[in-house]
Amino acid sequence: MIDIQKKYMVDMKINKHLKSLIEDLNLTQEEVADKIGMNKIHLNKVLNGKAEVSMDLAKKLSSLPEFNTTPQEVLFPPLEIECIGEIYPSEAVSLYKGERPKIMCKFPISPGYICLKSFLMPKLQMVTSPTEVHYDYLVFDGNYINNDKLEKNYDNRFCLVNTEDDKMLCGVTLINRSDEKICTIMQLGASAPVRNVKIKGCAIVKIATNFTYHGVYSN
């Protein structure tokens, strides 16, 4: 079932994002409507959140040379997402304490989504060889973790899990056939799986986006 309130929040961000794109062009709404062959009254409704931004509209706008953007960037504006911690190969998730950083994303996410900073090499190796650091932001639906729920069909998927003893683990999960709240987890970079893990929350990875940091690593 669609959460109407969440959908409204996302739609409003999309409409406001589109309005700011048009304002940056120094064109009037009437000029933009003429260029894409749209009724200016309908365009005004879209920009003021009274009508949805359709894929057809996104394609027409992105075809304008002045826009220099893609339909996806019109429909999925940059949104803030909370990064709750970081993970290194074969280790449990290290949660951030205090103020948590937020990143801006250009892919479709919903309110309540969270991410982890996943480093592709062990922490000790980064300290001894700090010239280049590779990491991913792994995106999950944090509502499953925060509300102690299991996302459907998580068997043999890459997931973030919250264990009964309140540890966060990340890896491929295999369900125990006799109890869906017990699983085996193969963590990134681990030589052996962690077996018989009792979990209370589980979220499947939605998106992984890669970054490379050049310079001296600092924790």
FENGIDA-V363307 format. One line per field, one symbol per residue. ss: DSSP state (H for helix, E for strand, C for the rest). A space follows every 50 residues. Layout:
ss->???
This chain:
ss->CCCHHHHHHHHHHHHHHHHHHHHHCCCCHHHHHHHHCCCHHHHHHHHCCC CCCCHHHHHHHHCCCCCCCCHHHHHCCCEEEEEEEEECCCCCCEECCCCC CEEEECCCCCCCEEEEEEECCCHHHHHHCCCEEEEEEEEEEHHHHHCCCE CCCCCCEEEEEEECCCCEEEEEEEEECCEEEEEEEEECCCCCCEEEEEEE EEEECCEEEEEEEECCCCC
